[in-house]
Amino acid sequence: SNLPNDAQVALKFLACLGSLSEELKLCLITQKSYNCSHKEDTAFFRCHNNCYSYKHLIEWLDFAVSEGLVNYVASNYEFSHDQILLAAISLIPKNERGAWHLQIGNQIL
């Protein structure tokens, strides 16, 4: 993909939440991730502990909005097409997808 790496990570993050995510949910998840003390060596933790504050995530999601990949409507980010969601999921290596979904799910709880 020609997208900047941070934009790809933001899209992967959003893809793990489904086709639509409330901005408030993103805030809660990134705040938990940003303050997380886990030291596991997975792509999820490398990305989130090193570079993903709420502000950073929103900046890159807004970039995706400007590129037409994501829509922002009524405090919700959603993929502009199902194929873009599938492409974002495909950016996560198959052997890491479970870890991404599990960690984001744990952050939601």
C-alpha positions as a Markdown table, in Angstrom:
| # | Residue | x | y | z |
|---|---|---|---|---|
| 1 | Ser | 0.0 | 0.0 | 0.0 |
| 2 | Asn | 1.1 | 3.6 | -0.7 |
| 3 | Leu | -0.4 | 4.8 | 2.6 |
| 4 | Pro | 1.9 | 6.0 | 5.4 |
| 5 | Asn | 2.6 | 3.3 | 8.0 |
| 6 | Asp | 0.7 | 5.2 | 10.7 |
| 7 | Ala | -2.4 | 5.5 | 8.5 |
| 8 | Gln | -2.2 | 1.7 | 7.9 |
| 9 | Val | -2.0 | 1.0 | 11.6 |
| 10 | Ala | -5.0 | 3.3 | 12.2 |
| 11 | Leu | -7.0 | 1.5 | 9.6 |
| 12 | Lys | -6.1 | -1.9 | 11.1 |
| 13 | Phe | -7.1 | -0.7 | 14.5 |
| 14 | Leu | -10.5 | 0.5 | 13.1 |
| 15 | Ala | -10.9 | -2.7 | 11.1 |
| 16 | Cys | -10.6 | -4.8 | 14.3 |
| 17 | Leu | -13.6 | -2.8 | 15.7 |
| 18 | Gly | -15.7 | -3.6 | 12.6 |
| 19 | Ser | -17.1 | -1.3 | 9.9 |
| 20 | Leu | -18.1 | 1.4 | 12.3 |
| 21 | Ser | -16.7 | 2.8 | 15.6 |
| 22 | Glu | -17.8 | 5.6 | 17.9 |
| 23 | Glu | -15.1 | 8.2 | 18.6 |
| 24 | Leu | -15.7 | 7.8 | 22.3 |
| 25 | Lys | -14.9 | 4.1 | 22.1 |
| 26 | Leu | -11.7 | 4.9 | 20.3 |
| 27 | Cys | -10.8 | 7.3 | 23.0 |
| 28 | Leu | -11.4 | 4.8 | 25.8 |
| 29 | Ile | -9.4 | 2.1 | 24.0 |
| 30 | Thr | -6.4 | 4.2 | 23.1 |
| 31 | Gln | -6.2 | 5.7 | 26.6 |
| 32 | Lys | -6.1 | 2.2 | 28.1 |
| 33 | Ser | -3.5 | 1.1 | 25.5 |
| 34 | Tyr | -1.4 | 4.2 | 25.8 |
| 35 | Asn | -1.1 | 3.7 | 29.6 |
| 36 | Cys | -0.7 | -0.1 | 29.3 |
| 37 | Ser | 2.2 | -1.7 | 31.0 |
| 38 | His | 2.3 | -4.9 | 28.9 |
| 39 | Lys | 5.7 | -5.7 | 27.4 |
| 40 | Glu | 4.5 | -8.4 | 25.0 |
| 41 | Asp | 6.3 | -8.4 | 21.7 |
| 42 | Thr | 3.4 | -8.4 | 19.3 |
| 43 | Ala | 2.8 | -5.9 | 16.6 |
| 44 | Phe | -0.3 | -4.7 | 18.5 |
| 45 | Phe | 1.7 | -3.7 | 21.6 |
| 46 | Arg | 4.6 | -2.3 | 19.6 |
| 47 | Cys | 2.3 | 0.0 | 17.7 |
| 48 | His | 0.1 | 1.0 | 20.6 |
| 49 | Asn | 2.6 | 1.5 | 23.3 |
| 50 | Asn | 5.0 | 3.3 | 21.1 |
| 51 | Cys | 3.0 | 5.6 | 19.0 |
| 52 | Tyr | -0.8 | 5.6 | 19.6 |
| 53 | Ser | -2.3 | 8.2 | 21.7 |
| 54 | Tyr | -5.9 | 9.2 | 21.0 |
| 55 | Lys | -4.8 | 12.3 | 19.3 |
| 56 | His | -2.4 | 10.4 | 17.0 |
| 57 | Leu | -5.0 | 7.9 | 16.1 |
| 58 | Ile | -7.6 | 10.5 | 15.3 |
| 59 | Glu | -5.1 | 12.5 | 13.1 |
| 60 | Trp | -4.5 | 9.4 | 11.0 |
| 61 | Leu | -8.2 | 8.5 | 10.8 |
| 62 | Asp | -8.8 | 12.0 | 9.7 |
| 63 | Phe | -6.2 | 11.5 | 7.0 |
| 64 | Ala | -8.0 | 8.4 | 5.9 |
| 65 | Val | -11.2 | 10.5 | 5.8 |
| 66 | Ser | -9.5 | 13.0 | 3.5 |
| 67 | Glu | -8.4 | 10.1 | 1.3 |
| 68 | Gly | -11.9 | 8.8 | 1.0 |
| 69 | Leu | -11.2 | 5.6 | 2.8 |
| 70 | Val | -13.2 | 6.3 | 5.9 |
| 71 | Asn | -16.3 | 8.5 | 6.6 |
| 72 | Tyr | -16.8 | 10.5 | 9.7 |
| 73 | Val | -20.5 | 11.0 | 10.5 |
| 74 | Ala | -22.1 | 12.0 | 13.9 |
| 75 | Ser | -19.0 | 11.1 | 15.9 |
| 76 | Asn | -18.5 | 7.8 | 14.2 |
| 77 | Tyr | -15.7 | 6.6 | 11.9 |
| 78 | Glu | -16.8 | 4.1 | 9.4 |
| 79 | Phe | -15.2 | 2.5 | 6.3 |
| 80 | Ser | -16.5 | 4.0 | 3.1 |
| 81 | His | -16.8 | 0.6 | 1.6 |
| 82 | Asp | -16.8 | -3.0 | 2.7 |
| 83 | Gln | -13.8 | -3.7 | 0.4 |
| 84 | Ile | -11.8 | -1.1 | 2.2 |
| 85 | Leu | -12.6 | -2.8 | 5.5 |
| 86 | Leu | -11.4 | -6.1 | 4.0 |
| 87 | Ala | -8.2 | -4.5 | 2.7 |
| 88 | Ala | -7.5 | -3.0 | 6.1 |
| 89 | Ile | -7.9 | -6.4 | 7.7 |
| 90 | Ser | -5.6 | -8.0 | 5.1 |
| 91 | Leu | -2.9 | -5.6 | 6.3 |
| 92 | Ile | -2.7 | -7.5 | 9.5 |
| 93 | Pro | -0.7 | -10.7 | 9.0 |
| 94 | Lys | -2.9 | -13.7 | 9.5 |
| 95 | Asn | -0.8 | -15.0 | 12.4 |
| 96 | Glu | -1.3 | -11.7 | 14.3 |
| 97 | Arg | -5.1 | -11.1 | 13.7 |
| 98 | Gly | -6.2 | -13.0 | 16.7 |
| 99 | Ala | -3.8 | -11.1 | 19.0 |
| 100 | Trp | -5.1 | -7.8 | 17.6 |
| 101 | His | -8.7 | -8.7 | 18.1 |
| 102 | Leu | -8.1 | -10.1 | 21.6 |
| 103 | Gln | -6.1 | -7.1 | 22.8 |
| 104 | Ile | -8.6 | -4.6 | 21.4 |
| 105 | Gly | -11.5 | -6.6 | 22.9 |
| 106 | Asn | -9.8 | -6.6 | 26.2 |
| 107 | Gln | -9.3 | -2.8 | 26.0 |
| 108 | Ile | -13.1 | -2.4 | 25.4 |
| 109 | Leu | -13.9 | -4.3 | 28.6 |
